[in-house]
Structures are given as C-alpha cells and as structure tokens.
C-alpha cells in the first residue's frame, strides 16, 4: 500500500451531521492590551460566572443589535412610565416623610422595573445573553433609555433647570446604566441557570440576589447624595464619587481587567490553584 493510502486509513472520520462543534477558546490578550491593572476581589464569583458562559449562537449579526434597541425602548418607555406613575402615587401618601421616596422607594422600584424590562429581552431573545458581558450591555442600555427619557421629560417640564440641567446631563449617562448593568448580570445568571436548575430559590437567590443588592445600594447612595445636596450639586458629586467606585467593582466582576475595544469577548478565568492533582512519585528502582 502506498504512503498516501496509509494516510487515508489513519485519518479520523468526519464528525456526524448535526454534531455540536467544540467551543472556541476564549481570546487571549497581551498584558499591555488591558486598561489599568488587574484586580481579583471577586475571583470565586467570576469562576462561577465563567462556568455559565458559552459561545454566542446568534441567528444573524443583527440579533444583538435588535436586542439593544428593544432594551433601549423598553427601558425608556415602559421602565420610566411605570416607575414615574408608581413613584408619584406612593410619594403623594408619604406626607412629611417624602424623603423616603428618592432615598429608599425609588431605587428599589426603578431597579425592579428595569429588571423586568431586561428579563423581557431575555425571554424574547435568550441567545443575546451568552456571557456576563452581554448581560452588562443589555442592563446598561436599559438604564440609559430610562435615564435619557427621565432627564428629557424633566427638562421639558421645567423641573430641571440651570446648573441642575448640566449636572443631570453628566449624571444620566453614568448612573442609570451603571445601576442596571448589575441587574443585567443577574439576569444573565438567571437565564443560564434556568435550563439546568429546577429549584426556584436557587434561581432567584445567590448571584442574582447579590447583583440586585449592588444595583439597589449604588442607586440608593447616589440618590441620597442628590437629595442632601439639591440643585445639581449632589448629582454631580455622586456621578464623580459613587460611580467610579461601583464601576471599579463591576470591572472586577466581568474579569478584573478590561479591554474596551473587545468588551464583549470573554476572557479566560484561571483559578488561583492547580485543579489537577499532582502525579504520584515513581518508586525507586
């Protein structure tokens, strides 16, 4: 038999039709491609998030674009309108305790409504949540739509004027997307656990509840500063103090280091210890 014939016999048979392809390894970046130094505050949580991720399987390149547009519209109209109606209804009955509305009630209500908007996107287009970074994107876009419409209506109604207008223009693109980014990461966990876990408590508690706490607490802190120093001063201070802190924490959750030009591409998470047990030593001859 010729050498060519031996090579044909040794060749592995092609995979059967319909067999799933092995996922490509995460893209590796050189250390100088990352922005700022790496952090590892939540390495254990990042390992759990990495285990839920899978390669994107979009039907077309337009599917994630459609999801972004849907999240933007839902966050703007459904999220803001529902929150505004409920907020004003509740605030009207608080009397002298009206401060409870911006400091406690609004953050919980608004983040809850935005979470429902993100969840609606996940139900309609579940493929757009292949990794935590897509969850952060969908959450941030939902919050951006919410904040832009809220600020626009406030300025048109004359409720936001002067320096407060400038402060809100700085506040809106930073705060609302940041709060909702944590909610988007929680929805990512919920969607990707749903197929493998039947217990309702395991879906709602754990990581989804943790990210909800981060979203609500960051929102409460920012609103408190805005309430204590009205007229736009508090909004600007919160945007320049609270936001950098929680952006830093969010950055750690999504990988500990960041390449803004490849934000949606997952980065491989490596444990701090060797998962493979050491090989036994050979006995002496």
N, C-alpha and C positions, 0 to 999 in steps of 0.2 A: 504494500500500500504506500502511496506517495506521502510526502510530508504534509501536503495540502489536505489530503484525506484525513490524516491523523488530527489536524487542527479542527476539521469539521466535526469529527467524532467527539472531541474534547470540549467543544463549545457548549455552553449552557443553553438549555432550551429557553425560548422566549416566554415571558410571563403570560398566563392565560388572559383572554379578553375580559375586561372589567375588573382585573385585579388592582387594588389600590397601590398607587406609587408611594414609595417611601418619601417622607417629607424632606425637603432640602434642609441642610443645616443652617442655623442662624448665621447671618452675615457677620463676619469678623472685621472689626475696625482697628486701625492702628491707634496706639495710645494718644498720639497727637491729633487725632480726628475728633476726640471728645472735647466738650466745652466744660471747663472747670474740672476740679479733681473729683475722683470717685468717692462716694460715701456708702456706708454699709450699716445704717441704723436699723433697717428692717430686712436684713438678708433672709431670715427664715420665712417671712411673709412673701418675699419675692420668689423664693423657691416654690412655694405653693402656687403662686400666680403663674409661674413658668410652666408648671405641670398641667395647667388648664389650657394653655395656648396651643394653637395648631396653625398650619399654613393657611393663608387665605384661599377660599374657593369661590370667588365671585363668578356670577354668570357672565358678567361683562365688566369692562373697566368703568362703566358709568354707574354701576350699582352703588359703590361707596359715595359717589358724588350725589346720587339721588338720596341716599340716607342722610347726608349732611344737609341737603336742602329741606328734607322733611323735618329733621331735628330743629333746624333754624325756625321754620314756620310754626311748628308745634310749640316750641319754647316761647316764641313771641306772642302768638295769639291765644292759644289755649292756656299756656302756663301763666302768662301775665294777667289775662282777663279773669280767669278763675281765682287767682290769688288776690287780685285787686278787689273783687266782689266780696270774697270771704273776709278779707282784712278789714274792709270798711264796715262790714256788718258786725264783726266782733269788736272793733275799736269803738263803735258807737255805744256799746254797752259797758265799757270799762270805767267810764267816769273819770275820777281823779287818777286812776291807775292806767292812764293811756300809754304810759311809757312801757308797759308790758308788751304792747303790740310790736314796736320795732325791735325791742331787745330780745324777746323770747318767742312770741307767737309767729311773727313774720318769718324768721329763719326756718322754723320747723315747717310751717305751712308751705312756704315757697319752695324749699328743697324737696318736700314731699310731692308737690305738684310737678316739679321739674323731673323728679324720678319717674313719675307716671308717664311723662312725655318720652323720656329715654326708653322706658320699657315698651312703649307703643312702637317705637322704631325697631326695637329688638324683636318684637313679635312679628312685625311686618317684614323685616329684612334681617333675620337672625345671622346671616352669613357675614354681616359687617362688624361682628364682634369676635374676630379670630384671636386677638390678643389684647392685653390690657391697654395698649396704646390707642387702639381704635376705640375702646371704651372711654378713655380720657377725651379723645377727639369729639365723640358724639355728645358727651356730657358738656364739654366746653362750648360747643356750637349751640346747644340748647340754652345754656346760660347766657350766651351772647345775644341770641334772639330775644330772650326775656329782658335783659338789661337795656338793649337798644330801644325797644318799644316803650319800656317804662320811662326812660330818660326823655325820649321824644315827646311822649304824651305830657310829661311833667313840664317840659319847656313850652309846649304849645298852650297848655292851660295856665301858664304864668306862675306855677308853683315853684319852678326852678329858675332863678334869675341871677344876674350879676356874676360874682365870683363863684357862686354855687354852680352855675352852668359849666364853668371851666372845670371845677372840681369833679363834677359828675361825668364830664367827658373823659377825664383821666380814670375815674373810679370804675365806670361801667365796663370797659374792655378788660380790666384786670380782675375785679372782684367776682362778678357774676359767673364768668367762665371758670374761674378757679374753684368756686364752691361746687359747681355742677360737675367739674372734672372728677372729683372724688365720687360723686354719685354714679357717674358713668363707669368708673372702675368697679363699683359694687354691682352694677347691672351686668357687666361682663362676667363677673364671678357667678352671679345668679343664673345667667343663661347657659354657661358652660358646665355648671354643676347639675342643672335640671335633668339632663339626659341620663346621668349616672346615679343620682341620689333620689330616693322616693320620699324621704322624710321632709316634711315642710319646715320643721325647726332648723334642720341643717342647711336649708336653702336661704332662710331669712336671717339667721343669726351667724355668728362667726365673722368672716371677712366682709360680707355685705353690710352687716351692722356696724363694723368698725369704720368702714369708709363713710357710712351715713353720719357717724359721730364726727368725723373730721370735717365733713361738709357743713353740718349744722353749727359746730363750735366755731369754725372760721367765720361763718356768716354772723353768728351772734357777736363775736368780738368786734368785727368791722362795724356792725350796726350800732353797737354800744358806743364806740368812739365817735361815730357820726352823730349820735343822739346827744352825747355830752357836749360836743363842740359843733353846734349847728352852723348853718350858713356856708357850708362847703369846706370849712377848715377841718372838721373831723373826717369828712370823706377823703380829703387829700392825705391827711395823716395816716388813715387806715390803709389807703392804697399803697403808701410808701413804707409801711411798717408791718402790718399783718400779712399783706400779700407776699412779700419776699420770704417771710418765714414759712408759710404754707406752700409756696412754690418750691422751696428747698425740700420740704418733706415729701411733696408729690414727686419731685425728681428722684428721690431715693426709692419710692415705691415702684416707679416704672423702670428702674435699672441701676440707680446710683450714679450713673454717668449718662450724658446726653449728647447726641449729635442732631442738631436742629434740622439739618438738611436730609436726614434719614430717620425722621422721628417715628414713623410707623413701622419700621423694620425692627423685629425683636432682636435683642442682644442676649447671647447665651449666658445663663446663670450658672456659675460654678460653685459648688459647696466649699466651705472652709476646711473640710476634711476629706480624706480619701474614702469613697464609698466601697471600694473593692478591698476585701480582707487581704492581708499580706500572705504570700505563698509560704507554705511550710518549708523549713530548712531541710536540706537533704542530709540524711545521716552520714556520719563519717565512714569512709571505707574500712 
